[in-house]
Amino acid sequence: MKLNAENRRDLLEVLEDRHGNRSTVATSQLPIDQWHAVVGDPTLADAILDRLVHNAYKINLRGESMRKRQAKLTGTAPSE
């Protein structure tokens, strides 16, 4: 999925308003090196990532998916 022009501008506006003033928590299953392709516009992607990645604490989770672990306990298939 690629962000459309309105989504890109909205995301940048929110991040710009918060940058340096407020904490922002972002979660993603998409690796950072793939965000440019999803954002779509290289200039806006650079601006968005600049505000998110610099001075950020990055936590990379490892291990089996909790959905898979829960499914093993309950005997049900994980929902998509």
Backbone bond lengths (Angstrom), bond angles and torsions (degrees), N, CA, C in turn:
res aa  C-N    CA-C-N  psi(-1)  N-CA   C-N-CA  omega(-1)  CA-C   N-CA-C  phi
1 M - - - 1.447 - - 1.526 109.03 -
2 K 1.299 116.49 134.40 1.453 121.76 178.35 1.528 108.80 -112.90
3 L 1.330 116.83 140.34 1.461 120.60 177.94 1.521 110.13 -68.46
4 N 1.319 116.81 142.74 1.457 119.09 174.10 1.534 108.83 -85.86
5 A 1.312 117.14 174.15 1.473 121.99 -174.74 1.527 111.75 -58.70
6 E 1.319 117.43 -40.91 1.460 120.90 -179.35 1.533 110.92 -66.04
7 N 1.334 116.79 -43.17 1.468 121.25 178.22 1.526 111.48 -61.56
8 R 1.334 116.27 -42.33 1.473 120.67 178.89 1.520 110.75 -60.73
9 R 1.320 116.12 -48.09 1.471 120.38 -179.09 1.523 111.25 -63.98
10 D 1.329 117.20 -42.23 1.472 120.85 179.61 1.522 111.25 -62.98
11 L 1.325 116.93 -45.40 1.459 120.74 179.64 1.518 110.96 -61.97
12 L 1.319 116.83 -45.73 1.459 120.30 178.71 1.528 110.90 -62.55
13 E 1.311 117.70 -40.38 1.464 120.96 -179.96 1.532 111.50 -62.74
14 V 1.330 116.66 -44.24 1.462 120.10 178.84 1.529 109.97 -63.06
15 L 1.324 116.49 -46.81 1.465 119.91 -179.20 1.524 111.92 -65.34
16 E 1.310 116.51 -38.34 1.466 120.97 178.54 1.527 110.71 -63.61
17 D 1.327 116.82 -42.99 1.470 120.78 179.57 1.530 111.69 -64.17
18 R 1.320 116.87 -34.71 1.461 120.96 -176.40 1.521 112.88 -88.44
19 H 1.324 117.33 -24.29 1.467 121.97 -174.09 1.527 111.42 -56.19
20 G 1.326 115.75 121.27 1.456 121.12 178.52 1.515 114.76 80.87
21 N 1.335 117.99 -7.30 1.460 122.09 -178.16 1.516 113.77 -116.49
22 R 1.297 117.06 -34.73 1.461 122.34 -174.05 1.525 109.90 -137.46
23 S 1.305 115.11 157.33 1.462 120.28 173.37 1.521 108.60 -79.33
24 T 1.306 115.90 147.89 1.454 121.67 177.21 1.518 107.81 -134.22
25 V 1.309 116.59 130.28 1.456 121.51 176.53 1.516 107.65 -109.07
26 A 1.325 115.76 126.26 1.463 121.36 177.57 1.515 108.16 -125.64
27 T 1.309 116.45 135.86 1.456 121.03 176.47 1.516 108.54 -123.84
28 S 1.317 115.42 147.44 1.454 119.34 -179.72 1.513 110.29 -159.23
29 Q 1.296 116.37 145.71 1.457 121.25 171.38 1.525 109.79 -92.04
30 L 1.309 116.67 -4.63 1.462 122.69 -178.51 1.519 109.51 -93.63
31 P 1.325 118.62 125.57 1.461 120.26 178.04 1.531 111.62 -59.93
32 I 1.320 115.59 147.08 1.466 121.01 -177.55 1.520 112.01 -55.75
33 D 1.319 117.50 -35.89 1.470 119.46 -177.64 1.529 112.88 -67.92
34 Q 1.332 118.31 -7.59 1.466 122.07 177.63 1.528 112.85 -105.12
35 W 1.317 117.19 -1.61 1.467 120.21 -176.65 1.526 112.84 -67.05
36 H 1.336 118.37 -33.91 1.467 120.04 179.42 1.527 110.91 -57.06
37 A 1.321 116.14 -42.31 1.466 119.86 -179.47 1.524 111.21 -65.20
38 V 1.324 118.10 -37.19 1.469 121.69 -178.87 1.523 110.90 -74.03
39 V 1.324 117.18 -40.93 1.464 120.01 179.17 1.529 109.32 -64.66
40 G 1.322 117.01 -41.68 1.460 119.70 173.49 1.509 115.71 97.38
41 D 1.299 119.26 -45.43 1.463 123.40 -179.25 1.527 107.60 -100.84
42 P 1.352 117.64 117.15 1.467 119.80 -175.41 1.528 114.26 -58.87
43 T 1.308 117.92 -37.78 1.463 120.94 -178.78 1.530 110.74 -68.12
44 L 1.330 116.37 -47.06 1.460 119.60 178.76 1.529 111.40 -69.31
45 A 1.322 117.41 -34.25 1.462 120.36 176.65 1.528 110.21 -61.62
46 D 1.332 116.78 -43.02 1.466 120.32 177.27 1.525 110.81 -60.71
47 A 1.319 117.30 -43.54 1.466 121.47 -178.95 1.527 110.80 -66.04
48 I 1.309 117.12 -43.34 1.463 121.65 -179.87 1.527 110.05 -64.50
49 L 1.319 116.68 -49.03 1.464 120.10 -178.98 1.518 111.82 -66.21
50 D 1.320 116.91 -33.24 1.460 120.31 177.29 1.522 110.30 -59.26
51 R 1.314 117.12 -42.05 1.462 121.22 -178.32 1.526 112.44 -76.97
52 L 1.324 117.14 -27.32 1.457 120.11 -179.52 1.531 113.62 -87.87
53 V 1.304 117.34 -42.02 1.464 120.84 -168.40 1.523 113.63 -87.41
54 H 1.326 118.16 -39.78 1.456 119.83 -178.27 1.525 109.65 -70.25
55 N 1.310 116.16 136.40 1.465 123.78 -177.76 1.523 112.65 62.88
56 A 1.322 116.79 24.85 1.461 120.93 -178.88 1.523 110.70 -99.95
57 Y 1.305 114.99 152.23 1.453 121.63 168.74 1.520 105.80 -95.35
58 K 1.311 117.31 122.39 1.461 121.23 -179.64 1.523 108.83 -108.37
59 I 1.305 116.25 128.91 1.455 122.33 178.84 1.522 107.37 -120.41
60 N 1.316 115.84 112.46 1.457 121.04 177.66 1.519 108.19 -98.27
61 L 1.326 115.56 116.09 1.451 120.85 -179.49 1.522 109.78 -84.49
62 R 1.318 115.17 144.93 1.459 121.14 178.83 1.516 108.65 -128.77
63 G 1.291 114.37 164.96 1.456 118.63 176.58 1.511 111.97 107.92
64 E 1.289 113.20 178.83 1.453 120.50 -177.95 1.531 110.79 -71.01
65 S 1.299 116.07 146.26 1.454 122.36 177.79 1.529 110.46 -58.58
66 M 1.330 116.10 136.93 1.464 120.23 177.24 1.533 110.55 -64.12
67 R 1.308 117.68 -29.91 1.467 119.91 177.18 1.523 110.21 -63.59
68 K 1.334 116.44 -42.78 1.459 119.92 178.65 1.525 110.70 -66.11
69 R 1.314 116.94 -41.67 1.460 120.57 179.68 1.525 110.33 -64.08
70 Q 1.326 117.16 -41.97 1.464 121.34 179.60 1.521 110.44 -65.44
71 A 1.338 116.61 -38.50 1.460 120.48 -179.83 1.525 110.76 -63.88
72 K 1.335 116.54 -36.81 1.461 120.24 178.31 1.533 110.44 -64.50
73 L 1.318 116.93 -36.63 1.460 121.53 -178.99 1.525 112.03 -72.19
74 T 1.333 115.76 -37.45 1.471 119.24 -175.44 1.517 112.60 -97.55
75 G 1.327 117.71 -13.42 1.460 120.35 -179.00 1.516 113.23 77.38
76 T 1.341 117.74 18.55 1.452 121.00 178.66 1.525 110.19 -113.25
77 A 1.305 116.13 157.16 1.462 121.41 178.38 1.516 108.79 -77.79
78 P 1.361 117.91 141.62 1.463 120.16 177.60 1.531 110.80 -64.48
79 S 1.325 116.70 142.23 1.458 120.69 178.52 1.503 109.90 -83.06
80 E 1.307 117.26 148.29 1.476 122.74 -179.87 1.492 110.15 -101.24
